[in-house]
Amino acid sequence: MQRRRIRVKARRAARRERRLARRFVIGRHPIASLAIGAVLLLTPVWVSLGSALHNPTLGVTMPARFAEWAREHGAGPLVGWVENFYYEHNPPPIGGRPPKGAIPPPNAAVGTSVPAARPNGPIALPMPAPIQPIASPPVPGEGQWHAAGRLVGGVPAIYEAYLRPDAIHTSLVAGVAWIDTKLLKATLYSGSIIPGGGPYKDTAPVSTGAARSLVAAFNAGFLMSDSEGGYYTQGKVVLPLRTGAASIVVYRDGSVRVGSWGSQLQMSSDVVSVRQNLRLLVNNGKPVPGLDPYDTYIWGATLGGADDVWRSGLGQTANGALVYVAGPGLNITSLAELLVRAGAVRGMELDINTDWVDFATFDPASTGAAASAANGRNLLSNMIGQPDRYFASWWARDFFTMSAR
């Protein structure tokens, strides 16, 4: 009898366990069911996010990669709120002095001169005059030029200068690179994301052969969906060119011009590539009318809607030299002012925000040796992106190189 009672109790316990299991499986236990459902439904999300966080094409830093992934998956407003909260509580510092060494001391290479003509090569452009500082009193060496990158025929082809971008954020430093277009030729490199549809002849990474004459490389513009412009390369209109758009045009001889498409620049058989981004920021040697330092609509969505962020721009002087400008804590008016002070008669904004602003020069130990990440140096030491990006096959954004003729 005792054994029978034990068997009955065992059968009842087994039936009870089966009933509980069925309730759990078919969803009668709401919390457990929701938890399992959430895990199953979100599994593709975790996989996608994990892949994005290990994808350098979405940015150098993890926060940038997460933000790019979130925007692509419809969470842009949430990302914007988080970024806005951060920048509201971490604005660019007001007042103060630059960190030690951020502005190099003056040297003997300051002034205006004409390098000696070389019998077997192009004549270099005259060295530019020092940039007039904006903040007062100036820091020793502020706005004065220093040779950078490998020499071309024994002559510097790039000079760099450093100055504070305005009279308020006096601890911040912007960098300016002056590029001799008589000694250097330009090439537009495409990436897999910008403009898409590749690969093209000149696509990242920079090859070893091309690296032997490479002197500098720098970021191009926005994602094409945000650029309000087009893209042309290798005889192909990748995206339609827009009349009135600010444009960088590279020609078959390696020369380059910056201007407004349709009026200052037009298509011809000599054009190799055209990269457009927004509209001109500087024209006729002055900032264009109506610039608003608080405008993040016309001039690109900044992180969290902040006005003063990392920005970059490219201008051209009256004698054809290029001037690249970049720095933290810049709004659109301070970027325009820096371009004008650097001598630009026409200028445009390039890319913005921390991960996408980068200018590097290369100085190999011997003539004809290949440029590499090991002998590259950023214009500003606090630039997040490093020179290795230009030699990486995974780099998906377009960029320009300047190489010895």
N, C-alpha and C positions, 0 to 999 in steps of 0.2 A: 504493500500500500504506500509506504514511504517513497519507494522508488517511483511509483506512478505519479505521486504528487510532484516530485522533482521534475519528471519529464514534462508534466503539464505546465509547470511554472517556466521551464526553459522554452517550451513552444510559445507561450504567451509573451515572454521577453523578446523572442526572435521576431514575432509578429509586430510588436510595438516598435522595435528598431527599424523594421522594414517600412512601417507607416511613417516614422520620422524621416527616414531617408527619402521616401517619395515626396513628402511635403517639402523637404529641402530642395530636391531636384526640380520640382515643378513650380517652385516659386512661392510656396506658402509661408516661407520664412523670409519676410520682406528685406531685412537688413542684409542677411547673408546673400540673398538673391541679387540685391542691388550691387553689393560689393563684387560678386563674381561677374555680373553683367558689365560693370564698369571696367573691370580689369580686361575682360575679353574685348569690349568695344574700343578701349583705349590702347590696346596692344599695338596697332599700326601707328598710333600717335607717338608712343614711346620709341618705337623703331625709327620713325621719321625724325624725331627730335634728336635722338642719339646720333643718328647719321649726320644731322646738321651741325651738331656741336663738335664734330670731328672733321668738318668740311672747311678748310681754310679759304675757299673761294667766297664764303659768306662773311669773312672778316678775320682779322688777326686775333681778336680777343673773344673769349667765350660770350660775354654779354652782347657783343655785336652780332655774333652768330645766332644767338637765341633771338635777338630782336628781328633780324632778317627773316628767320624761320617763322616767327610769330606773325609778322606782317604778311608773309606769303600765305598764311593759313587763317587769315581773317581776324587776327587779334591786334591789329594796328592800334585801335583806340586804347586798349589796355596797356600796350607798350608805351604809347604816347603819354598816358597818365603817369606811369612809373618814371619815365624819363623826365617829364615835366616836374614831378615831385623832387627828383634828384637835383635838377638844375636850379630849382627855386631855392633849395637849401645849400647848394654848392655853386654860387655864381662866381665869375672870374674875380679875383681879388682886386680891390681898389687901393691905389697907392702902393707904397713900398718900392724896393729897388730890385733889379734883376738878380738872379742867382750869380754867384761868382763864376766868371768864365763864360757866361752866356753871350756877352759882347766882347769879342777879342780886343786887346789893346791895339792902338794904331801902329802901323808899320811903315816902312819906307816905300811901299807900293801904292801909296795914296796919292791921288792927283790925276791929271789928264796927260796922256802921252800917246804917241803913235809908235807902236812896235816896228822894228826894222823890217823892211821888205825882204822876203825870201825869194831867191831867184827861181826856185823850182816849185813854187806853191802860191796860193792866194795871199794877198796882203791883209793883215789883220785889221779889224776896225779899231779906231782910237779908243783907248781905255776911258770909261765913263767918269764923270766928275762925282765926287762924294755925294751921298744923299743927305739932304738937309733934315736933321732930326725933327721930330714932332713934339716930343715931351721936353720940358725944360726944368732944370738945366740938363744939358746932354751928358750922357755917360762918356768918359774917354773912349774913343774908338767907335762911337755910335755913328752908323751911316757910312763908314769908310770901308773900302774894298780890300779883299784878300783873295789872291789867286787860289783856285781849287781845281782838282782833277788833273789828269795827265796833260803834259804839254803837247802842243801840236806844232811840229817843226821848231821846237825850242821856245814857243810862245804860249803863254797862258790863253786858253780859249774860254774860260769861265772865271768870273770873279763873284765873290759872295760878300754881302754886307748884312749887318744886323742893327735893328733899331726897334724902339718901343712903338706900338701901333697907334697910340693916342695918349692924351695927357691925363687920362683917368686910371687906366690899368697899367701903371708904371712899372710893375714888376714883371710884366709879360714882354716877350721878345719875339718879333717876327723876323723871318729870313728872306733875303732877296738874292736871287741868282741872275747875273747878267751873262748872256750867252752870245758869243761871237758867231754869227751866221755866215761869215766869210770863211772861217776856219772849220766850221762844223756843218754837217748835213743832218736833216731830220728824217725820221721814219716813224710812221704810226703802226704800232703793234696791236693787233686785235686779240681779244680774249674769247673764251667760249660763251660767256654770258653777255659780254659787250663786244660786238653788236649781236652776236648769235649768227647762226647760219654758216659758220666756218667749218674746218679751219681754213685760214687764208695763208698766203705766202709768208707774210710777216706776222707770226703768231707766237705768243709765249711758249717756250722760253727763248731768250736770246741765245743764239747758237754760239759755239766756240769761235767760229770764223768771224761772226759779227762782233763778238766780244773783244777781238783784238784791236778794234778801232773805237770801241765804245768809250765815251767820256762822261756822259750823264744820261739819266733816265728820270722821267717824272710822270705822275698820274694824269690821266685825261679827265673827262667830264662825268656827268651823272649817268645812271642807268638810262638807256635810250627811252624808256617809257616816261621818264621825268625830264628829259633834256629839251623837249619842245623843238627838236631838230632832227636832222638826218645823218646818214653815214654813207660815205662812198669810198671804195677801195678796190684796187686791181681791176678797174674798168667796170665795176659792178655797183649799182645803186642798191645798197643793202637796205636802206630806209630812205624815203624821199627827202631830198634837201629842201629846206624851207627858206623862202625869200625873207630877208630881214634877220635871219638867225646869226648870232655870233659864230664865226667859223675859223678853224685853223686849217689852212690849205698847204699841203706838201706837194712840191713839183718834182719833175723827173731829175732835175739836177741837184735835188736835195735841199733847195731853198724852201723857205716857209714864210707864209704871210698870215696875219691875223686881221680880220675885218668883218664887215657885214655882208652876207651873201646876197648877190643880186645887184648891189650898188658898188661896193668897193672891191668885191671879188666875184668872178664868174667862172663857169666851167670852160675848159679849153683842153686841147689834146695833150698839153704838158702837165695836167693835173693828175697826180697819182692817188691822193687821198684827201678827203674832206671830213673833218670831225666838227659837228655843230653842238652848241650848248647854250641855251637861253638866248639872250640878246646882248649887244655890247654893253659893257659896264663903263668903259672909258671911250670917248671919241673926241677927236680934235684936241687931244691933250688935256681934257677936262672930264670929270665924272659926268655921266649923262644926267640930264635934268630929272628931278622927281624921285631921287633915291630916298628910301625910307629905311633908317637903321633897324626898325622894328618889323620889317617886312620879311616873313619867312614863307610867303606864298609865291611871289614872282621868282625869288632867288633861291628856291629850294627848301624842302622840309628839313629842318634841323632836328637834332636829337631833342625831343621833348618840347619843340617849339621855341627853344632858346634862341636869342638873337646873336650872342657873342660866343661863337664856337670855332673850332678849327675850320679854316677855309683856305682855298688856294686859287690863284688866278694867273693868267698869262697875258702879257702885253708885248707890244712891239714899239721900238723907238723910231725916231725920224730917220736914222741911218740903217734901219733894218735889224738891229740886234733884238733879241728876245729878252724879256725880263719876267722871271717866275717869282711869285710872291706867295708866302704861306706863313701861317702862324696860328696860335691858339687865341681865343677871346676876340675874334674878329667879327664885326657885323659887316653888312654889305657896303656901307659908306667908308668904313676904315680900310676895307680891302681896296676900294676904288682910290682912296687917297694915297695908299702905299704904291699902287701902280703908277699913279701920276708922279709921285715924288721920285720913283725909280726911272722916270723919263718916258713912260709909255704915252704914245699919241693915240693908240687904240688898245683896248684891253677887254678881257672877258673873264668871267668866273669859270673855274674848273670844278673839280669835285670838292665836297665839304664833309665835315664830321671826322672824328678821330682816326678811324681805321683806313680812310681812303686818301689821305693827304700825304704825299711822299715825294721827295726829290733827293736823288743820290748822285754823287760824283764818284768816279773811279780813277785810281792812281796806281796802276801796276808798277812793280819795281823796275821793269825794263821796257824799252821802246818795243812796241809790237806784241807785248805779252797780253794775255787775255784778261779783261776785266772780270771780276768775280765778287761774290759777297764778301770775301776776305779782304779785298782792297777797296771796298766801297765805303762811303761815309755819307750819312744823311746831312742835309742842309741844317736841320735843327736836331739836337740830341734827344729832344723829347718827342720826336715823331715816333708813333707806335710801329708803323710798318718799317721793315728793314730792307736793305738792298737785295737780300736773297730772293725777294718776290719776283724779280725780273728774270731770274734764272730757273724758275720753278715751272714745270709743265702744268701744275694745278692752278696757276694764277689765271683767273678768268676775266679780269677787267682790262680794258685797253689802256695803253700808255704810249708815251713818245720817248724815242731815244735820240740823242745827239752824238754823232760819231765824227771822227776826224776825216776830213776830205782826202 
